[in-house]
Structure formats: C-alpha cells, structure tokens
Amino acid sequence: MAQDETGAAPAQSNGAQQQPTLPKMQILGQFVRDLSFENIAAQKSTQSQLQPDIQVQVAMDARKRSTENQYDVIMKLKIESKTKGDTPEPIFLLEIEYGGIFSIENVAEEQLHPFLLIECPRMLFPFVRRIVSDVTRDGGFPPLNLDQMDFVALYRQQLAQRQAAQQKADA
C-alpha cells in the first residue's frame, strides 16, 4: 500500500461508498391520554356464557412537537364486546388513547409520515396490549389478549380512507 510523506496511508475517497445513515428512534415517554371501560353486562344484570363477538377499531395520529426531532404518536383503540346471536347485547366497551413521545433522527421527510404511523405504534403496542388485558381482567372478564396488528396494513387502510374522503370532498 502506498504511503504519503508522513508514513500514513492516504484516505480512500475514490470508489469507497459512504455508509448510509440509519434512522434513530428513541421513546422519551409514554402515557395514557384517555381510558374508559364500561361493564355494560353488569349494569344491565345480563349473564352471558356464550363466546363474545369482539370488535377492535384502531386509529393512529401523529404530530410534531415544538422541540426539534420530537413527535407525539397516539394510538386509539375502541373495543366492543357483544353477545353473538340474532339480537346482540353489549357486554363491555373499552376505549383507550395511548401516546408516546418519540425522538426521531435521520429519516427522510417523505418517509417520516409512514415511519411515525407504522414503526412508532409497533413500539407502543406491547404496552397497550398489557393495559387492555389488565383492564378487562380487572373489569370482571377473562383478560383480552389482543392479536398482533399489521401496522403497515392499517397505515395503507387509513391512506385509502383519506384519499376516498378527499375525492368525495372534491366532487
């Protein structure tokens, strides 16, 4: 290898590719913004031994904070449990808004929106799942263990809904 006059090898700048900068994400804080649980079955004194029909609705929201590279990401879940049959009766209703404060660096502007609404919720989900399990158990029901969520599919679904709403508004 060639050396310069100081005896050191010259820096290789020609032909060497620079390593891409990897995205950096850090959770600075997590919090329950809103939580509501209604044990409707107990209020109505209905007893149901049937397997319930459980519907889970999920929505995501993200916004920039005033501090540089910091974002709030909110995961909103609405979980309704009803009896199965011709006339379904409500059993319980759980609504939760769970948030995280994230520091995000090295993400291109065009990739920031999907990053906030896919990767950040993936980090929050285990905590939301535990809260849902604990609240349903403490509410007098078997613990509800949410299935894993496909946040990419949820993101695409929300984009499609926004585009459809925009087209409807433009028409």
Number of C-alpha atoms within 10 A of each C-alpha: 5 8 9 8 8 7 8 10 11 12 7 8 8 6 6 8 8 7 6 7 9 9 11 10 17 13 15 12 11 16 13 14 13 11 15 11 15 16 17 16 18 13 10 11 8 12 10 13 7 10 10 18 15 16 11 12 10 15 14 21 13 17 13 13 13 8 8 10 14 19 21 19 22 26 22 20 19 15 18 18 21 21 20 15 10 6 8 12 18 20 23 22 19 18 18 21 19 23 24 22 21 21 18 19 16 13 16 10 8 8 9 14 14 14 19 21 22 19 13 27 22 16 13 19 17 12 14 21 15 14 19 22 18 16 18 20 13 11 15 10 14 12 16 17 13 14 7 10 12 10 19 15 11 16 18 13 12 16 12 12 12 12 12 12 11 11 10 9 8 7 5
